[in-house]
Amino acid sequence: MADEPSAMHMPIAASRLPTGWTWKRLDAVCEGVFDCPHSTPLLTEAGPYIVRSQDIRSGSFQSSEAAHVSEETYRERIARAEPRHDDLLFSREGTYFGIAAEVPRRVRLCLGQRMVLLRPLSSTTHSRFLLYWLNSPMMASYIQGFREGSVAERLNLPTIRGLPVALPPLSEQRAIASILGSLDDKIELNRKTCETIEEMARAIFKSWFVDFDPVRAKMAGEKLEAICARLGLTREMLELFPDRLVDSELGEIPEGWEVETIESIATAVGGSTPSTKESSYWDDGIYFWATPKDLSGLHTTVLFGTERRITEEGLSQISSGLLPVGTVLLSSRAPIGYRAITEVPVAINQGFIAISPNPGISNLFILIWLESAHETIVSKANGSTFLEINKANFREIELVIPNGAIMKVFDQLARSLYQELVRMENEIGTLVSLRDSLLPKLISGEIEVGS
């Protein structure tokens, strides 16, 4: 039986192992397999991280959206084992089940309810090799056979302990981990650079369009040279900003700027899902068709493609049709708030609102505004099963629009950052493709590595 200590089910796709490789149970190559506390923690604004399955959906821990717990809760949740570098996080339940990620260096974290902690046995098992094995296509396919539960996909702990591991000699594990790890390290470096680029664009937006820093500095009588130096503006750019604030329905705004609705500055449309039972809509599809899931693993806000494609006949069933490059996408439910600019023509399902700005309105302005206005957008949502903002409610949301000259200057600044973001994301895509093509060949021994 699967819960007996010696039991191990073999993957159907398993072939004869290379010389020197052996099959082992997961718990035989680990010092420990630690289950999570089965309680709902109280979240805090700061403190150690608590890892949930969505935080490792990309195969690495992403702290940008991770939640925090208090020191007291942290101590309670590490009573069985305190996560440390070279341990692996493993998701056992939910949409993102069966995914492994490393515990980062110098990061204090504890397990959420759907997580398991693996501590590889260093004398026999290289942590990164085990990471790549657990995330390999063979294991992804194998784990699907152990789904439990009618609502949430789940792996029970005895099944996890008995997961099979094809283990080469330690020297080969290190070599495989080094090859794949060098690619992952470069991918992660690029992702951090992308995050920095996005932070720069958000900082400009907040300074100009939320805090109105240039206007307030002028009103305070600060010298123009000092304002330019402090805010990173040229004299010509600063002169475009007014020198006073006036009342509006959204509070004080710069003189000459306008309060507009989304409907007055852009076209906002939704999509749909043609019948998945109609093969003529999907088989040999040629057009990208996006769902919010296509954005769920992204670290940046650029959409280059989608998991699924749709045919010409299928496209004809979607009233919004094929959306052009540069369209801004917002997931409107489950969850609300994924954002991206399309770098390819794409059709969308009903989980998106697609926004096409009018002439003179920057799509990058809209993209960053969506993030800054997230709470307002969510407040307009409704629904009993899950929150959803419909197109009518979204279109009536008001926002402050600057004069055309400032909008143009912002677009120029943000566009240069965005183009670098696109370049970095393209490079990430190339590296990911290379890693994903090498991974199954290295993990299976198809490609031999030197010891």
N, C-alpha and C positions, 0 to 999 in steps of 0.2 A: 504493500500500500504506500501511497505518496507520503504519509506522515510517519512512516517507519524510518529510523535513523539511517538504515543502509539503502533505502530505496532511491533510485534515480531513473527518471524517464529520459530516454535518448531522443534527440530531435529526429524527426522523420527525414530531414534533409541531410543528416549526418552521414558522411562517407568515411572510408577508412582513413585514420589519422596518419600524418607523416611520422616517420621514425622518430622515436623519442618523445612523442606526445602521448598523453594519457587522459582519459575521462575521469573527472572528479566531481563530487557534489560540491555545491557552493560552500556549504558549511565546513567542508573538509579543507578548503583553501583559505578559510578565514579564521582569525582568532575568535571572532564573535559576530553574530547576526542579531542585532538589537532592535526590538520592536519599539514603536513610539508609545508614549503615554496616551491612553484612550480617553482623553478629556479635551474639552474646548478651552484653549487658553484665553485669558484676557489680554487684548492687544494694547500697546502703548504707542506714544508718538516717537519714543526713542528707546534705546537699549539694545541688547543682543537680538539678532535676527531669529525668526522662527521660519523654518523652511517648509513650504507647501509644494505640492506636486507641480503647480503652474510655475513655480520659481526655478525649476530645473528642466522645463519642457524642451529647451534647446540642447540639453546634454551638458550644460554647465550652470552653476548657480549664478543667478542674476539678482543683484541686490537692489536694482533700481525700483522695483515694484514690491519688494519683499516687506513683510510686516515685522514689527518689533514686539518684544515682551519685556517685562520688568526683570530686574536681577533676581528677585524672589522666584518668579515663574521659571526663569532660566535654570536656576539651581534645582528646582523640582523636576524639570524635564530632562536634566542630564544625570539624574541619579543612577541610571543603568549604565550610561557611558557618555562621556563628554566628547563630542565630535572634534577631531583634530585632523590636520593635514595628512593626506594619504588615506584617510577613511573615505568611503564612498556613500553617497546618499542615493537611496533607491525608492522610487515611488511605487506604492503597492495598490493604489486604488484611484479611481476617477478617470477623467478624460485622458490624462497624461500618465497612465500607469505603465510600469515596466521600463522606466527610464532611469539611467544612472548618471551621477555627476560627482566630481571631486569636491571635497571640502576645501575651500580656498585657504591659502596661507593667511595667518594673522586676522582671521575673521571668526568672531564668536557667534555660534548659532546653535539652535536646538531643533528637535524634530517636531513637525506638525503632525496632525492625526493620521495622515495617509502615507507616512514615510517610514523607512527602515534604514538603519545605519549598518554598513558592512565594514569590518576591519580586517583587511587582507593579512594573511600570515606571511610576514616579510621574508621568512626563510625559504618559502616555496613560490610565492605569488607576488608579481609586480603590480602595484596598485593601478597604474594606468593601463596595463595590459588587461586587467580584469574589467576596467571601465569600458574599454573598447569591445571586449567580448560581450558584455551585457548589452551594449548598444548596437551590436552587429545585426545585420539583416536576418541572419539565421536565428538569433535569439528573439528578435522582434516577432518573427513568424511563429516560433515555437511557443512563446508566451501567450499568443492569442488563443491557443488551445486550452488554456487554463482559466478562461474568463469565468467569473462567478458573480451572481447577483443579476437581477433583472433590470436594475436602474443604473448602478455604477459598476464599471468593470473593476475587478478586484482579484488580487493574488493573496491567498492566505499564507501565514508564516511557514507552516510545514512545506508548502510548495516552494516557497522562496529558498528555504534551506536546502531543498533537494534539487535546485536548478543545476543542470549539467554545465560543466566548464571543460573545454578542451584545452589542456594545459601543456604547453611546450616546456622544455628546459628553461630555467630562469634566465640564462644568457640570451636565448631567443626572445623571451618575453621583453627583456630590456631593449633589444634591437627593434622589435615591432613597435613598442611604446615610443621609442625615440623618433622613428620615422613619422608615425602618426601624430605624435606630440609636437613635433616641430611645426607641422601644418596647423594644428590647433592653437599653438602659441601665437602664430602669426595672425590667425583668424581673430583671436581674442584681442590682440594688439590693435588690429584694424577696427574692431568693434568699439574699443575704448576711444579710439580717435574719432569715430563717428559720433559717439556720445558727447565728446568735447565740442565737436562742430555744432551739434544740435543745441548744446547748452549756450554756445556763443550767440546763435540766432535767437534763442529764447530770451537771453539777457538784453539784446538790442530791442526786441519787441516790448518787453516789460518796461524798459526805461522810457521808450518813446510813447507807447500807446496805452500803458496802464498807469505808470507813476507820473508820466508827463515831465520827466526830469529836465529836459531842455527848457521847457516853458517855465517851470517853477524856478529854475536857476536865473532866468532872465528877470522874472518877477522879483526875486530877492536882490536884484542889483549886482549880482556877481559879474565880474569882468569877463568879457567874451573870451579872452585868451584862456582864462582859468576854466571856463565851462568846457571849451573845446578840449583842453588837456585832460580834464577829469572824465568827460563822457566819450572821448575818442572821436570827436566831430571835427570836420573842417569848418572854417569860417563860413564858407558858402552854404554848407549844410545847416549850420546853426541859424543862419539868417532866414531859412525857410520856416522856422517855427515861430508862432505868434508869441507875444510877450504878456499875455493875460489869459485867465480862465473865465469862462462864463457858465451860467447855470443851464442845465438841460434836464430832461426826464431821467437821465442816468447819473445825475450829479454834475459836478463841475467838469467841463471839458475845454480844451484849447479853443480860443476864438477862431471862428471860420471853419471849424470841423463840424461834422454833421452826425446826428444819431439816425441810423438807418436800420431797416430790417434785413434779414438774410434775403428775403424775397426780392427786395429792391436792388440788391447788388449782385445777385447770382441766381442761377437756375439750380434747384435742388430736386432730384428725382430719385426714385427707388427702383429696385429690380424685382426679379421673380425667379422661381425654379420651375422650368418646364418639367413635365412628367418624366421621372427617372425610369419609368417602365417603357418609355418610348425610345427604342434603340436608335432611331433615326435622328434623335436630338443630340445624342452623345457619342455614338460609335465613330471613331476616326474624326473626332472634333478638331477644328482648326483654330477656333477663337478662345482666348483665355476667358474663363468664367470664375469670378471671385466670390468667396464667402468669407465671413470674418475669421474663420480658421486659417485662411491664408496669411493673415496678419498676426496670428497669435504667437508665432515664434520669432517674429522680427524684432531686432534691437533698434532699428531705425525706421524711418517713415517713407521708404521707397519701395514700390511694388514693381518687380521686374517680370513676374509671371505668376501662375497659379497651379495648383495641383491638378485641376480638371479643366478640360476643354470642351467646347460646345460646337455643334455643327451650324451651318447656315440655316437649316430648318429650325433648329432649336433656338437660334438667335432671334428668329422671326416671332417667337412666342414671348419675347421680353420687350415690353413697351419702350423702355429706355434705350434699347438697342446697344450698339457697340460704342462705348464711351472713348473719347480721344485721349491721347497722351496729355498729361498735365491735369487731368481731372483729380479733384480731391475726394477721397473716400473717408466716410465716418461710419463705423459700425454702430448701428442704432439699437442693438439689443444683444444680450447674452455674450459679452458685456457691451455696454455703451462706452465708446471712447477710443477704440482702435482707430488710428489715423494713418493715411498714406497718400502720396501723390503717385499716380500711375505713370510708369515709364514705358508702358505698352498699351495699345488699345485693349479694352477689357469690357466684358459684360458682368453684371453683378446680380446676386440673389437678393431676397427680400430683407436680409440682415444688414443692408447698407443703405445709407443716403449718399448719393453722388452729387458733388457740388462743382458747378462750372461757373467761375466768376465772370461778371460782365467785363467788357473792355475797360481798362483803367484800374481794375482791382487785381492785385497780385494773388496768385494761388498760394504763394508762400505765406502771405499775410493771413489768408483764410486758414491754412494748415495750422499755424502757430496759435491763432485765435481760438481754434477748436480746443486746444489744450488749456489755454488760460480760462476759457469759459465752461470748462467741464462741469462744474457744480451747477451752473445755470442750466446747461443742457439737460443734465440728469433731473433737475427739479421740474422740467417740463414733461418728463416721462410718466407713463402709467402702465398698469398691467398687474394681474393677480398672480400669474405663474412666474413671469420675469418682467423686469422693467423694460419698456421700449418707448422710444420717442418717435412719434409718427411725423411724416413730412410736413403736415399742416402746422403742428406745434413748433417744429424746427424752423420753418420759414418765417414765423412771426417773432423770433428772437431778435432783440435789438443789440446793436453794437456801435461803437464810435468809429467813424471813418475819417481819416485825415484828408487834408487837401491833396490834389493830384500830384503836386511836386514832391511832397514828402513820401507819398505812396511809391512814386517812381524811384526815389533814392533808396528807400527801404528795400524795394525789390532788387535793385542792383547789388546792394550789400548782401542780402540774403541769398541771391542767386549765385554769387561767387562761392559762398559756403555750401550751398546745395549741390553745385556742380562737383565740388571736391567730395561731398558725401556720396554722390552717385559713382564717382571713380572708385572710392574705397569700397563701396558695396559691390561693384562689379568684380573687384579683386577678391573680395570675400567669397563671392559666388564661384569663381574659378578655383579657389583653394578648397572650398567645400566639395566641389565636384571631384577634384583630385583625391581628396581624403576619402570620400565615400566610394570611389572606384577602387582604391587601394585596400580599404578596410577589409572587405570580405575575402580578398585574395590573400592578405597577410594573416588574417585570423584563422583561415582554413588551412594555411600552409601551402596554398597554391603557388605563392611567391615565396621562395626560400630566402632567408636573411642570414648573414654571417653571424657566427657566434662570437 
